[in-house]
Amino acid sequence: MRRGFRYLLNSLLISLLPWPILWLVSFSYFGGDNTEIFGSFNLTWLLSALASFLIVSAILAFNLARLLERWGYSKKNIVRLPEILDENSENVNFLKAVRESVHYHFTFWGVYVTGFLVYGPVKSALFVISIVAKVILLSPLMLPFFVLVVGIPAFLYFTSKGELNKVMGLFAWIFWVSLAFLVLLGVLRFVALHASVPGGYSDFGTFRGLLLLVEDYPIFKGLFLLSTLGVLSGITGYLGTRYGKLLLLALLVIGIVSVFVDVRLLGVLVVIEW
């Protein structure tokens, strides 16, 4: 158990320590009197950092419990996580999954708290939302190539070996990512066309760039078509594992059409600043 506890503690320290060091070094360099940079370095910021830390920790515990369930444990075994890590000390994939989950959650927390420190509460929230939105926005641009290069070969390989669960999981992931993008695209389009963004925040580059991007109809149409094809790819690949390889041809056609749409859309995106 000691080895598992040390591994978990090391993962937490590696994820958390860089942030207070960054704040202290930056505060020492810029000076506490620089209100433009550290105008939010006060009790409100500290309470927000602690509250968001507790929220992220709770979300991390929930996701780690789900991770344990995927590896054959009960969600209730989250309280035994150090012991389970010790039992799986030779399972590199399991240890990596736990470490990456810890890193991702507290990296998100650190970015938000740092944004709060520099920009204030509202702009920091917009900053984090914009980064997450851009990551999701890039996903459909990569999915067509992912389906052709990884999805279809994996479909043929695993169905030939009878391991259908792996193929179903892959195409279910493609479906949910594409569906999430469709929802995000609709929300951003509505905000860009109908919502009123205060002038002080409309100049906030990343958020403003997202709104301008989806406000452009040709770009919006291309992203909408691309994400819809991604949803169809996920459904077709998932059903193909149950109803045979006849749907493989449909999946291939969807993949080729998606690549053409993707290339055309990339040609538009490279000439604009977003």
C-alpha atoms as one frame of an Amber mdcrd trajectory, in Angstrom:
protein
   0.000   0.000   0.000   2.916   2.332   0.662   4.023   2.117  -2.941   0.510
   2.899  -4.188   0.184   5.815  -1.766   3.539   7.228  -2.892   2.504   6.934
  -6.536  -0.767   8.768  -5.898   0.990  11.420  -3.806   3.631  11.965  -6.501
   0.933  12.369  -9.151  -0.858  14.951  -7.000   2.309  16.902  -6.205   3.477
  16.958  -9.825   0.053  18.260 -10.870  -0.364  20.839  -8.092   3.055  22.214
  -7.135   3.859  24.043 -10.410   0.881  26.369  -9.949   1.709  27.995  -6.570
   5.347  28.208  -7.668   4.235  30.003 -10.838   2.069  32.422  -8.832   4.791
  33.184  -6.283   7.519  33.679  -8.888   5.257  35.878 -11.005   4.172  37.869
  -7.964   7.795  38.418  -6.961   8.778  39.398 -10.493   5.918  41.788 -11.216
   5.539  43.049  -7.668   2.463  43.115  -5.474   1.726  46.725  -6.408   1.083
  45.892 -10.057  -2.711  45.925  -9.956  -2.955  45.414 -13.722  -1.412  41.966
 -13.408  -2.428  40.956  -9.903  -5.461  43.084  -9.154  -7.348  39.952  -8.100
  -4.690  38.635  -5.693  -6.952  38.921  -2.629  -9.210  36.956  -0.296 -11.874
  36.556  -2.987  -9.350  34.909  -5.284  -8.120  32.637  -2.482 -11.641  31.508
  -1.585 -12.425  30.921  -5.268  -9.238  28.859  -5.630 -10.152  26.716  -2.608
 -13.774  26.282  -3.695 -12.817  25.329  -7.256 -10.160  22.961  -5.856 -12.810
  21.118  -3.835 -15.135  20.935  -6.842 -12.396  19.615  -9.138 -11.323  17.113
  -6.455 -14.896  15.810  -6.210 -15.113  15.473 -10.003 -11.732  13.708 -10.016
 -12.916  11.230  -7.362 -16.046  10.511  -9.417 -14.047   9.937 -12.616 -11.478
   7.777 -10.818 -14.358   5.672  -9.459 -15.612   5.209 -13.024 -12.071   4.311
 -14.078 -11.904   1.638 -11.376 -15.226   0.246 -12.600 -13.806  -0.125 -16.117
 -10.927  -2.123 -14.652 -13.211  -4.559 -12.842 -13.523  -2.883  -9.446 -16.538
  -1.380  -7.734 -16.953   2.396  -7.596 -16.967   2.105  -3.805 -13.367   0.913
  -3.993 -12.281   4.502  -4.609 -11.514   4.665  -0.860  -9.007   1.843  -1.433
  -7.291   3.554  -4.348  -3.763   3.525  -2.816  -4.131  -0.188  -2.050  -5.427
  -0.896  -5.569  -2.514   1.049  -7.062  -0.165  -1.102  -5.011  -1.866  -4.277
  -6.253  -1.481  -3.077  -9.861   2.056  -1.731  -9.520   3.105  -3.738 -12.585
   0.084  -2.689 -14.665   1.553   0.218 -16.608  -1.673   1.064 -18.445  -3.706
   1.300 -15.246  -1.119   3.475 -13.509  -0.889   5.713 -16.568  -4.678   6.127
 -16.708  -4.818   7.193 -13.041  -1.889   9.594 -13.406  -3.289  11.219 -16.551
  -6.703  11.667 -14.939  -5.107  13.465 -11.979  -2.989  15.650 -14.288  -5.868
  16.646 -16.561  -8.189  17.656 -13.729  -5.682  19.774 -11.843  -4.266  21.306
 -15.010  -7.784  22.541 -15.729  -7.997  23.855 -12.150  -4.635  25.616 -12.403
  -5.526  27.298 -15.691  -8.819  28.547 -14.258  -7.291  29.892 -11.027  -4.454
  31.562 -12.930  -6.973  33.107 -15.308  -8.971  34.365 -12.313  -5.787  35.923
 -10.933  -4.888  37.742 -14.132  -8.255  38.508 -15.719 -10.791  38.377 -12.891
 -13.707  35.957 -12.393 -15.783  36.591 -15.523 -12.965  36.757 -18.051 -11.228
  33.742 -16.517 -14.408  31.688 -16.947 -14.656  32.841 -20.570 -10.958  32.011
 -21.003 -11.350  28.418 -19.799 -14.605  27.909 -21.724 -12.943  29.217 -24.885
  -9.978  26.850 -24.552 -12.248  23.840 -23.998 -14.462  24.945 -26.882 -11.479
  25.240 -29.214 -10.251  21.765 -28.278 -13.704  20.348 -29.064 -13.821  22.488
 -32.191 -10.641  20.867 -33.512 -11.923  17.335 -32.878 -14.227  17.106 -35.931
 -11.382  18.373 -38.131  -9.319  15.337 -37.146 -12.102  12.742 -37.039 -12.351
  12.056 -40.818  -8.679  11.081 -40.970  -9.052   9.163 -37.702 -11.968   7.152
 -39.136 -10.063   6.263 -42.329  -6.650   5.614 -40.777  -7.695   4.049 -37.449
 -11.437   3.347 -37.422 -11.848   1.238 -40.559  -8.644  -0.843 -40.078  -9.646
  -1.426 -36.443 -13.127  -2.424 -37.614 -11.691  -5.065 -39.957  -9.095  -6.337
 -37.481 -11.232  -6.693 -34.370 -14.317  -8.038 -36.168 -12.144 -10.728 -37.768
 -10.975 -11.727 -34.272 -14.468 -11.532 -32.810 -13.573  -8.733 -30.376 -16.632
  -6.619 -31.139 -16.657  -4.707 -27.849 -13.458  -2.866 -28.750 -14.882  -1.732
 -32.098 -18.191  -0.703 -30.541 -16.374   1.356 -27.918 -14.301   3.128 -30.568
 -17.259   4.131 -32.726 -19.358   5.016 -29.683 -16.583   7.474 -28.767 -16.659
   8.941 -32.302 -20.433   9.332 -32.032 -20.393  11.107 -28.658 -17.535  13.446
 -29.592 -19.336  14.482 -32.774 -22.641  14.885 -30.949 -20.982  17.034 -28.263
 -19.569  19.232 -30.981 -22.990  19.626 -32.606 -24.423  20.842 -29.300 -21.488
  23.203 -28.713 -21.717  24.517 -32.263 -25.412  25.252 -31.830 -24.839  27.095
 -28.541 -22.002  29.206 -29.959 -24.021  29.991 -33.087 -26.961  31.147 -30.958
 -24.700  33.326 -28.790 -22.990  34.802 -31.853 -26.265  35.720 -33.569 -28.653
  36.547 -30.740 -26.885  37.111 -27.422 -25.455  40.452 -26.415 -21.821  40.230
 -25.296 -20.718  43.253 -23.207 -18.210  45.443 -24.975 -15.580  44.906 -22.306
 -15.564  41.184 -23.026 -16.161  41.170 -26.761 -12.512  42.168 -27.167 -11.355
  39.125 -25.223  -9.523  37.504 -28.118 -10.161  33.783 -27.745 -13.872  34.051
 -26.956 -14.410  36.734 -29.567 -12.604  34.602 -32.169 -14.905  31.648 -31.483
 -18.007  33.777 -31.924 -16.706  35.290 -35.158 -15.832  31.819 -36.403 -19.308
  30.324 -36.003 -20.955  33.562 -37.137 -19.410  33.038 -40.576 -22.042  30.936
 -42.385 -19.732  28.987 -44.784 -17.531  27.968 -41.846 -20.538  27.130 -39.694
 -22.036  25.058 -42.526 -18.775  23.162 -43.021 -18.375  22.446 -39.301 -22.019
  21.404 -39.020 -21.738  19.044 -42.005 -18.460  17.627 -40.725 -19.796  16.916
 -37.246 -22.988  15.407 -38.705 -20.872  13.063 -40.825 -18.958  12.205 -37.650
 -22.211  11.227 -35.944 -23.133   9.088 -38.968 -19.690   7.462 -38.897 -20.142
   6.545 -35.253 -23.607   5.091 -35.821 -22.569   3.198 -38.971 -19.465   1.708
 -37.376 -21.369   0.740 -34.229 -24.162  -0.958 -36.185 -21.629  -2.577 -38.502
 -20.328  -4.692 -35.626 -23.801  -6.158 -35.208 -25.094  -6.416 -38.762 -21.997
  -7.516 -40.626 -19.550  -5.902 -43.014 -22.141  -4.569 -45.466 -22.123  -1.297
 -43.573 -18.365  -1.073 -44.020 -18.882   0.310 -47.547 -21.210   2.994 -46.175
 -18.617   3.827 -43.519 -15.926   4.133 -46.180 -18.104   6.474 -48.285 -18.867
   8.640 -45.248 -15.164   8.771 -44.418 -14.166   9.846 -47.939 -16.888  12.528
 -48.086 -15.792  13.756 -44.659 -12.197  14.117 -45.821 -13.265  16.222 -48.823
 -15.374  18.466 -46.563 -12.505  18.643 -44.084  -9.924  19.662 -46.686 -12.219
  22.344 -48.079 -12.941  23.691 -44.600  -9.258  23.726 -43.673  -8.602  25.759
 -46.812 -10.994  28.398 -45.463  -9.668  28.304 -41.902  -6.001  28.776 -42.800
  -6.662  32.168 -44.372  -8.409  33.663 -41.337  -7.139  34.543 -37.879  -9.076
  32.849 -35.121
